[in-house]
Amino acid sequence: MSLVTLLQIQDLHVTYSGSRGTIPAVRGVDLSLDPGRTIGLAGESGCGKSTLAAAILRLLPPRTEVTGKILLDGKDVLEMSFGALRAVRWSSASIIFQGAMHALNPMHRIGVQIAEPILLHEQVEEKVARKRVAELLDQVGLPVWRSSSYPHELSGGQRQRVMIAMALACNPDLIIADEATTALDVMVQAQVLDLISNLVRDRDVGMIMISHDLSVLADTCDEVAVMYAGKVVEQGHAHEVFAGARHPYSDALASAFPVIGDVEARHRPRGLAGDPPDPTDLPSGCTFHPRCPVARDDCLTVVPPLEALADDPQRRSACHVAQDGLPIRTPAPVRMEESTT
């Protein structure tokens, strides 16, 4: 295992340019990842998860401003020449895109598509590439004869497995899974998540898992970073963030997935009112305060830093209330039939 941290993201800012002016999509994110570990990125659509992932491999559109550092094996991706960047993609870091049907080329058989990065980066003969394709398909639980299939001939779960095989084709050190299981039914999702977890463990790769579902990340990740309006608002051990959030937004995400058989969840469904803020018109102070159930006066004016909590140094939260050691959840109203007289 390398002594160098696999991935270090330092003060990353990503700003898009468009007809509405500049749009700050990622605002000062710091993350690190070691080999054999998985970090999850959680949050609603538009919070900056996929933008952050695309920035790691410089897959952002033209006229996008990116500042900060993205160190992959100690080398800054943002300062690489295009030739060096092409060598990094697939061989050092790869990505499993959201929606395999849109990521795969409908005109080519899947064996050809899996073989393409192998032929390009490893400069091997086609015979060797075909053998490698067969090994990859076997690894992801697909029969070898499927290499001659077109994407439309496969189920959603099979196409997702093809994307995983492509991501593994050149033995990268880092894999980014961007909502890799969103379109799958629960049974196939469980199979794909188990496959991903085993590959991380067996190959000692680092993985970034992106999802809006904290329960998925709790099952597959060592650590979770929750993003809101382009910033990380909470970070900590995956199970702890899911089971005992220390930021009101993380708590709302976790509570959005009620447990079957949980009487309290059935009688007191919890959600989150409102929508994420317009990135071109962010609120002052804590950007979450317009939707926060425990917001107070200082939340409206002072931006809370992402800091370790006094009572739990392993957890970081960007919340004034949590940093003061106060409850981040308002008490639920008492149901009439539960009240006493």
N, C-alpha and C positions, 0 to 999 in steps of 0.2 A: 504494500500500500504506500502511495506517495505521501511524503511528509508535507507536501504543499497542499493547502486547502484546495479542493477541486474547483469550487466556484466561490468567488467573492464579489458581491455587488455593493458598491460604495456610493452613497449619495446620488442615486440615479434619478435623473429628471428626463421625462419624455414629453415633448410638446408638439402637437400637430398644428399645421397651418391649413386654414380653409377659408371658405367664403364668410364665415362668422368671426374670423380673426384667429387668434391663437387659442388652442385648447390644451390645457395641462392635463395629460392623462396619467402620468406617474410623477409623484412629487416627493423626492428625497427618500428613496427606499434603500435600506441596507439589509443585506442577507448574506449568509454563508452556508456552504454545503460541503460535507466531507464524503469521500467514497463510501459506498455501502449504506448510505443514509438517504432517507426520503423526506422532503419538506413539502407541505401542502400549502397552496394559496387558495384562500376562500374569499367569497364576497359575491354580491349581486352583479348582474350584467352591467358593464360600464365602469367598474371600480378600478380597472387597470391591470387585471391579472394577465390577460392575453397580450396586452401591450408590453408588459414586462417580459413575458416569455419570448415574444418576437424580437425584443431588443437584444436578448442574449445572443441570438444568431444573426442580428442585423437584418431582419426580415421586414423592417418597417418601410412604409411608402416614402417616396422622395419628398423633400422639403420638410422632413421631420427633424426637429432639433433634439439631440440626445447629449446630455452632459453627465459627468460622473465617471465611474470606472466599472468595467465588467471584466474581472480577472478570471480566466479559464486556465487552470494549471499554471497560474502565475503570469499569464500573458493577457494584456488588455485587448479584448475583442474590438473595442471601439477605435483602436489605433492600428489595427491590422490592415495591410494592403488587401485588395480584392482577391489576389491570388492566394495569399495566406488564409483568408477567410474561407475560400472555397475548399481548401484542404482541411479546415476545421469542421465544416459542415459534413455530417454523416460519419466521418471518421473519429472525431473527438466529441461531438455533440450532435444529437439528432432530436427530432420532434415528432410526436404522434399528434396529428392535427385533429381538431374537432370536426366530426362528420366525415367518416372514411369515404362515403360515396362521392363526396365533392373533392376529396384529396386525391383519389385514384383516377388515372386516365381511363375513360371508358373504352378507348380505342385499342388498348393493349392488354394482353393477357397478364395475369398477376405475376407469373414467373418472370416475365420480361422486366416488369417494373421493380421487382425485388432485386433482380440481377444488375440493374443499371448502376446503382451506387458502388456495387462490388467491382464491376468492370472499370468504372471511372477512377475509383480511388486506389484499388489494389492492383490494377494492371495485370490481371490474370487471364488465362485463356477461358473461352466460353464454357468448355467442358468443366473446368474447375468451378466457375460461377454457378453452373447448373447443379453441381453437387452441393454447393453451399446453400443454394435455394432450397433443395430438398431437406437439408439439415434444419434450416430455419423453420420451414413449414412444420416439420415434425416437432420442433421445440414449442411452437405455439398451438399444437394440437390439431393441425390440418393434414389430411392425406396428401401425399406427394402429387397424385394425379390432379389435384386442384390447381397446380401451377399452370395448366393450360386453360383455366377458366377465365372468363371476363368478369369484371367487377359486378355487373348486373346479375350474374348467375350465382352470386353468393348471398347469404343472409347478412343481416346487419352485424351480428356477432362474428361471422367469418371474415367480413371485410375489415373489422376492427383488428382481428388477429393478423391479417395481412399487413396492416399499418404497423403493428408491433414488430412483425418480422422485418419489415423495411427499416425500422428504427434500429434494429439490432444488427443489420447486415454487415456493418463495418466495425463491429465491436467498439462502440463509443464508450467514453467514460461517463458521459452525462446524457440522460434522456429526459425530455420534457413531454409530459402527457397533458395536452390541453383539452379538458372535458372529454377524455377518451371513452367514457362509458355513458355519456348523457343520453344517447339515442337508443340504448340497449334495454331490453326487458330485465327484470330483477335477477332472473336465473343466469342469464348470459353475463350480466354485469358482475355477478359474484365470481363467475369463472374467470373473466378477464382480469378482475382485481387480484384474484389469487395467483394468476399467471404472472402479472406484473410484480407482485411481491416476491415471488419465488425467483424471478430473474434478477431483481435487485440483490437479493441475498446470495444467489449462486455466482453471479458475475461480479459482485462488488462494485457495481456502478452507482453513481449518484442519480437521484431522480427528483424532478419537480412535478408534483401532481396538482393540476388546477381543477377546481370544482366549486360550485356554489353549495354543494351538499357536505356539511361538516361531518355527517355520519360516515360518509365514504372515506373522507380524509382520516377520521379517527381510526378506521379499520386498517388503513394502508400506510400511514405516515408516522414518522418519528416525531416530527414537529409540525406545527401549523402556524402560518402567518395570515391573519385576517386583514383584508384590505377594504378601505372605504374612501371613495373620492380620491383615489390615487396614492393614498398613504397606508402604511401598515398601522393598524390601531391596536392590535393585540398579537402577541407571539408567545408560544410556549409549547409544552408537550401536548401532542395531539389529543390524547384521551382527557387530559385536564382541561384543555380549552373547550372541548365538546361537553364535558360533564359539569364543569364549573367555570364558566366564562367570567372574565374580569373586565370586560368592557360591555356596555349595554348593547352594542351592535352585534357582537359575537353571541351574546345571550339570545338575542332575537333570532339569529340564524339557527342556532342549535334548537330553539324552541319551535321552529317552523316545521319540524319533523316529529310529530307526536308518536309515542310508542303504542303499539297495538296492545289493548288491554289496560292502558293507563286511564283510570277513571278521572283523574284531575284534568288530563289533557282533553278528554271528551267533554267535560262540563265547563272547562275554562280554556277554550282554545286561545292561543296567544299568537299574535302576529305583529307586524310592524307597519304602522300607518305611513302614508306618504311615499315619495319616490326619492331616489338618490339626487343630489343637487346637480344643477346644470354646471358642467365644468367651466363654462365661460362666465359664470356668475356665482362663485362659491360664497357661502355664508362666512361672516367674520368669526373669529374665535375657533371653537371646535366645529368642524363642518357637519358633525352629526347632531348638533344641538337642536335643530328644528324638529327632529324625529325622536329625540331622546326622552324617555320617561322620567329621568332623574336630573335633567339639566338644571343648572342654577346660574346665578348672575355671572360668575367668572367664566362659565362655559361660552357665553355669548361674545366675549371680548378677548380672551386669552387662549392662544393655541396650546393645547396640552402636549408636552413632549412624550415620545415613546420611551418610557423608563421602567427599570426593574421596580417591582413592588416591594415595599419595606417588609411585608410579612411573607413574601415569597420571591426571593431574588431570581429564581429561574423563570419567572413570568414577567413579561413586559406589557404594559398597557398605556395607551395614550388617552387617559381619562382622569380628570381632576378628582372625580368622586372616588374612583378606585384607588388612586394614589393616596387619598386621605383615609383609606381603610373603611370606607362606608359602603353600604349595599348598593349594587348597581341595578337592582330590580325593585320596582314599586310593589308593595303588597297587593295580592289579588283581592278583589272584593269578595266578601263573604256571601255565599248563596243563601237565599232566604230560608230554604229548608234546613240549612246547617246552623242558623242562628239560634241562640238560646233565649228564653224569656224568663 
